[in-house]
Amino acid sequence: GSYHGNYGPPDGFQFDVNNLDETIQDDPNLEDYNVKSRVDGFVAAALAQANMTRGKNIMMTMGSDFQYEDALTWFYNLDRLIQHVNEDGRIKVFYSTPSRYVEAKQKETMVKWPLKEDDFFPYADGPHKFWTGYFTSRPTLKRYIRDTSAFFQVAKQITALAESGTQGLEHLAEALGVAQHHDAVSGTAKQHVTFDYAKRLARGRSLAYPEVSKALKTHMGKASVQDFTLCELRNVSLCAPTQAVGRSTNRTCFALWNGLARPREELIELPVSSKNLEVVQAETNEAVPIQLVRSLPSVTNYGSDAGGAKDTLLAEVKLPPLGFSGFCLQQVEGKTAPESQLMKDAELIENENLAIHFAGGMMSKITDKVNNMSIRAEQNWFWYNASVGNAESSQVSGAYIFRPNRSQANPVFTGLPFMQVFHGELADEVVTSVGSWVHQRLRLAKKASHVEITYTVGEIPADDGLGKEIVSRFSTDLQTAGTCFSDSNGREMLQRKRDFRPSWDFNQTEEVAGNYYPIATSLFIRSQQSQLTVLTDTSQAGTGCVRDGEIEMMVHRRLFKDDGRGVGEPLNETQFVTSYVEDPKGQHYGPGLVTRGQHWLHLGRPSNTAKSWRPLMDRLYMAPVPFFTAGEVAFRKSWTNWLPKNLEVISLASWGPKTLLLRIAHQFGVGEDPELSKPAKLNFEFLFPGHSITSIEERGLGGTISKDEVEHRRIQWPLEDEAAPGAPLGRMRSARSTVGVVTFGPLQIRTFLLQFGEAVFI
């Protein structure tokens, strides 16, 4: 409201060379002398803005996107504007900065402020104009950024603990930084710019590999170790080192890195070309449990029709905390890996924790055996027909805006989905095709308390000319009273309520789009007895508030109109192939984009289910990373053996000679669990046993300033509610600590610099 729905200058005072408003002419001898009208107009704009906020100081944002290319037109006018407005005397205007503005507001001690604890989502800049589409736009770029983020954390851990250089990681850090631009990860860039973001990420990853390989070779402690490689296309069943076993080599080894600071058991997927295989632990040669399954269908010309494996080997592995275990995939003559068995007419898969029921080719019910409860949980795939404008509003659906042309979604397929059920020693799988362009695999591992759905969506049909927004819907019998809960950047869960905003009077004009939210990691609905949580492997638009008991996750979009928010072309996203063509109107020719992703489902009691889904969220983000080598690998190595169950290492990186930056977070919110939501104490001596820590310094969250400077910068704002204390800029004050022992409150993140007496990690 304070800036008229945008962040540029007030109307009439746009002085950019490409969009120049009336220039200030202060030579009284010229006919276009306009000082008085220009001053009056600016004073009126300033007073209008002042009436929208509290206090006497306001901030004018003089500029916008792609501006100051020719700064002279700006400063020529701003210099004169400042001079003549100050001579007028009604207001005072001067060049400033955001920090000076905050200081000025702080000095207005008589002004009291309301305390806002909710956010502004979903944002709209007018009726029927909800910016909820970009939560999903360009889903594969979003997924690539998320995956690269996890790899970057692992790369920093590996190089820091090897005490090797980090120069090779700089390009990757820069590429990830650029990808955080508000038109990059958001999916609101043009197609060719999106390709460039992906190219930069790929180049950054490629340049980081030699540094990571060098550090891993140090960790192996073996002179015979050769370089390590990473299979970039393993998610489309393409991995040269594993596919070579049984064809051109009898054995390939890999170090499987666990980026979490707790031990874990996982099923990893290895694309293979042979069935006479086994996976053994390095050095001990002890075989681990395996299962051969069908690979997922091809998604691009890089899939199974271009060298991708038709089979995938599941291996059950155990990993130490913050470290690696070594394994080898090897050919075994006369021994066949156990295969999944097709079960005819089966409509149930189960393990000791869960039972998943099916009807009509799709999931219909989930039973939690541990808590002795069942819920209806019918999954299906739908698409919303994108609006191209109507009598109510000309607003169309586009890269930013989600606006369906009606509130009812259309089924992707009106017939019965084709379903196959496979039983195996490690996991049961249900593979379903919903029409010709939506496929999914539902997996229930033998020891799991959650269900894993891997979907493949696209290419979205375009021959009918209708824009489509694709959602996976879970319909339950939970009585949710119009409420759901979505995460705030993977941290606090915020309650959402249908057609309601906590801090302003809300006029709903889009009953679907106006109740969609950004889901970075998690969304849940709950009744008094049951809670269904959906975890996602990338940022998406989602809701649990449109209809009681229903969750929708939007996974893909293909649109044919530009929504008028600056992209300048439709979100008709295509794959990058050599035949790609772009015409001057922004139309793209080539195969439509196919996206693949995961949803993990967890059912539990609301009072204690966080103890399961919170760690699952970490596991989904930080999947184990296999590094392959033609040589041998070490058996196992870990750098920590103790961390409270409610804490997790967020970052571990080199910060100079014998110095590590360590960022640790409490992973549970207030009241989420009777025990795990309590404050947690951490003793650094137990975190790195056997290593001499000579100093521990707490820093600001980014690590660049001291804790003392953070506290010095905090501002106590006087609140309207006199009973409430002044609110600091950060909601969490640092918990009390002693040397070597620190305490973390719920969801608190703290950053430390640890200096060691000698180089000891190798």
Buried (B, 14 or more C-beta within 10 A) or exposed (E): EEBBEEEBBBEEBBBBEEEEBBEBBEEEEEEEBBBEEBBEBBBEBBEEBBEEBEBEBBBBEBBBEEBBEEBEBBEEBBEBBBBBBBEBEEBEBEEEEEEEBBEBBBEBEEBEBEEEEEBEBBBBBEBBBBBBBBBBBBBBBBBBBBBBBBBBBBBBBBBBBBBBEBEBBEBBBEBBEBBEEEBBBBBBBBBEBBBBBBEBBBBBBEBBBEBBBBBBBBBBEEEEBBBBBBBBBBBBBBBBBBBBBBEEEBBBBBBBBBBBBBBBEBBBBBBBBBBBBBBBBBEEEEBBBBBBBBBBBBBBEBBBEEBBBEBBBBBBBBBBBBBBBBBBBBBBEEEEBBBBEEBEEBBBBBBEBBBBBBEEBBBBBBBBBBBEBBBBBBBBBBBBBBBBBEEEBEBBBBBBBBBBBEEEBEEBBEEEBEBBBBEBBBBBBBBBBBBEBBBBBBBBBBEBBBBBBBBBBBBBBBEEEBBBBBBBBBBBBBEBEBBBBBBBEBBBBBEBBBEBBEEEEEEBBBBBBBBBBBBBBBBBBBBEEBBBBBBBBBBBBBBBBBBBBBBBBBBBBBBBBBBBBBBEBBBBBBBBEEEBEBEEEBBBEBBBBBBBBBBBBBBBBBEBBBBBBBBBBBBBBBBBBBBBBBBBBBEBBBBBBBBBBBBBBBBBBBBEEBBBBBBBBBBBBEEBBEEBBEBBEBEBBBBBEEBEBEEBEBBBEEBEEEBEEBEEBBEEBBBEEEEEEEBBEBEBEBBEBEEEBBBBBBBBBBBBBBBBEEEEBE
